[in-house]
């Protein structure tokens, strides 16, 4: 049985140097030093109170440029077809992205960010503080990504998730 989910409303927009999906980093680890900003809609600015005390934040956003929805994908870090839930591919049933970025500062309703891997103009759905005691895990398994995750620092996106499946 599926529960009813409310419609999401963007709280702002993420801006970055990446004007297109192709060529953008595939993970924040590939965007070290890349500056960006998130402009929060004025009606949500009050929610930014106390955020500046955190060095890192999660950005949850909509993969607004990916129209395809697939349950099987060939991820950037592999040549095999994988279940979409075992990847970070954008063409998900609910196209929601997640990135951990460095928070450089809060100026009114603008967040200054670093390590931004998000395409310019991306709708921002939510912000959460990164807290190592809550979020960092020891004894982690990384499934099919074992031995491949470091490649996320250098690989760049192509248009594979916007193409029609073969």
N, C-alpha and C positions, 0 to 999 in steps of 0.2 A: 504494500500500500504506500502510495506516494503522498507526502504532506504538501500542502499548498505553500508556496514560497512567495513572499512579497516581491514586487518589481524593485530592482535596484535603481537608484538615482545617483548619478555622478555627483561627488562633492567638490570636484575641481578638475583640473587638467594638468598633466605632466608635460613639461617642455624639455627637449633635449636636442643635441646636434643631429640626431638620426632622423632624417626626413622621410625615409622609406624603410620598409622591413628588410629588404635586401641590403646586406652590408652591415646591419646592426649586430652588436654582440648578442650571443644566444643566452648569456647568463651575466649577472652582475660581476662575476670574477673576470670577465672579459672586458669590463668597462672601468677598470681601475683608473681613477683620476678624471673620469668623464664628468663634467659638471652639468647640472640641470636644475630645474626648479619645478615646484608644484604650486600652482595658484589655486587657492581654495576659494570657493564661492563665499561671498561675504556673510551669508546666513549661517555658515558653518564655522566661521573664524573663531568663535568663542570656544569651540572644541579643541583648539590648538593650545589652550592654556596649559602650562607646565610641560609641554612637549620638548622644549628647548633643553631640558636637563638630560635628554637621552642622546647618545652619540650615534645610534643607528635606529632605523625604523623600517617596518615592513610597509611596502606600498602594495595594495591590492587594486587591480585595475582591469579594465575590459580590453580584451584583444579585439578591438573594434575594426581592425583591417582584415581580419580572418573571417571570411564568410562560410568556409567549409566546416562541416562537423563530421568527425570520423571517430571510430572506435579502435581502428588499427592505423598505425603511422610508421613511417621509417624516420626515426629521429636523426638529428644532425650528427650525433656522436656514434652512429651505428649504421650498418647497411642492412640490418634485419628488420623485419616488420615486428612491431611491439604493440601491446595494448596501450591505448592513449593514457590510461591512468598510471602506467609505469613509466611515463615520460613527462616532460614539461612542454610538450607541443601545444600550440595555441588553438588548434582546431578541435576543441573539446565540446561536449554537450553544453556546458556552461563555460564560455570562453573567458575565464578569469585568470589573470596573471598575478604573480607574486614575486617581489624583489625585495631584498634587504639592501638598503642604501645608507650611506653616511649622511647624517643631518648636520649641516654646517651652521645653520641658523634659521631663526624664524623672524620675519620682518612683516608685521601686520598679518595679512592672509597669504604671505608667500613663504614657502619653505625653500631654502637654498640647499641643494643636494649634491652629493658626489657619488661616483660609481654607478651612474644611471645607465641602465641597459634598455630603457623603454623608448619606443618610437615617439617622436615629437607629436603632440596633440592628443595623446592617449587619455581617455576618460578615467579619472581616479575615483575608485569606489569607496576606499577606506584606508585608514592609516592606523598602525598599531606599533607600540614601542617594542624594540627588540630587547629582550632581557635574557642574558646568557643562563641564568639560573633556571629560567622557565624553558628556554628554547634549545640550548646547546645540549646535545646528547652524547654520551659515551657508548661504547660497544654498539656501533652502528654498522649495518650491512647496507650496501648500495646496489645490490642486485646486478643486473646486466651492465651497470655503469662502472663496476669495479675495474680499475685500471684505465678508464676512459675519461673520467670527470675532469682531469687536468686539461684536456683538450678544449674544454669550455672557455678557457682563457683566451684562446687564439681563433677559434672558429667563428665565422660570421654567418648570419642568416642568408638564405636564398628564398625563392618563392615557392618551395615545395608544398607548403601547407595551404596555398591559395590555388594550386593547380588541381584539376579534377583527377580523381584516382584512376589509375590505368586499368 
